[in-house]
Amino acid sequence: MSNLPARLLRLSRELRYAATSPALDIDAIDAGNGTAAKRHIEQRGWVLMRGVFSQSEIATFREHVLEASRTKRAGDLLTDPNLREVILNERYAKVVKSIVGQRPVYCGDSNWSADYYPGTIGFHKDNPDKELQSAPDWQTPYTIFRFGVYLQDCVNFSGGLCLRDRSHETVDVNTGQPFAVPSLPGDVVAWSHRTTHSGYATRLHSLPKVFLPLPVIARLAARGGHYQAPRALFRGLEHPDRLAVFSSFAQHDHHLDRYLRYLKTRQYYVQSIQASTWDQAARERAVVAGYELLDLSDELRRVDVSKLNRDHVPLSG
């Protein structure tokens, strides 16, 4: 009961955010305007880049993600002979380099998504230092970014990405105007690992830009381990399956060193690396795309994942 006033204050702020969310400026940037994209993500912690892929490419990626889901394919995107085409695409690589800088580092931190995972409706950050503002992650500009390709309409339907605007300068996940990213098939959305975000944006039928508090959405739409937004209140998914492809790229600096220390403590990453194999063709094409590959497979091959952390545990030191 002692936390009740704080919870009520937080809910009050979230409801105020919901009422003002339609007024937030969420302009997308043309895929060819890398300078504007870099400036936008530095200032606001995210950027939406319009029209990176064609509609036929998106349709093909949907087929490949569904196939990977049916066959329970493991490993990172570069391992998959079909889905590697997302991150090796010349236009995608250009977007990555415009935001990260030349020679972005790829360390196998990527995946496809075809299912709802319990707990993914809720604001969080992806960097190692999530709680302490005085920790190393927060002392200099952050140089690790996540890139998402949502393979369906997230403007007129539910299921897209939730972000908090200008939330990349604080550990407080309750700071920043929340909104549902209006991404269309073919777009790429990028955000700093320090930016507060969540999966499964859920849009109201009549007020699609109003952002309801995520605890309310989770209670109404995440039931029995599935995503089932009540159709009487919310817009559903465009397709039966909500599909997306994610990858992280970084500069080769102290932030990456710390992030790798963190990834080596996490089950999901080590399991993915142990299931990944980068053939020569993939390696050569990654170099042509302008990436620096950081292959940790030899180092992590014999690690006992049962002794690693399933959930986030802060780094010590």
Helices and strands as residue ranges (DSSP letters): H 4-20, G 21-23, E 29-30, H 34-44, E 46-50, H 55-70, G 77-79, H 84-88, H 90-100, E 105-106, E 110-113, G 136-138, E 144-150, E 160-164, E 178-180, E 188-192, E 197-201, H 214-221, E 222-223, E 226-227, E 244-250, H 254-263, H 267-274, H 280-289, E 292-293, H 297-300, G 305-307
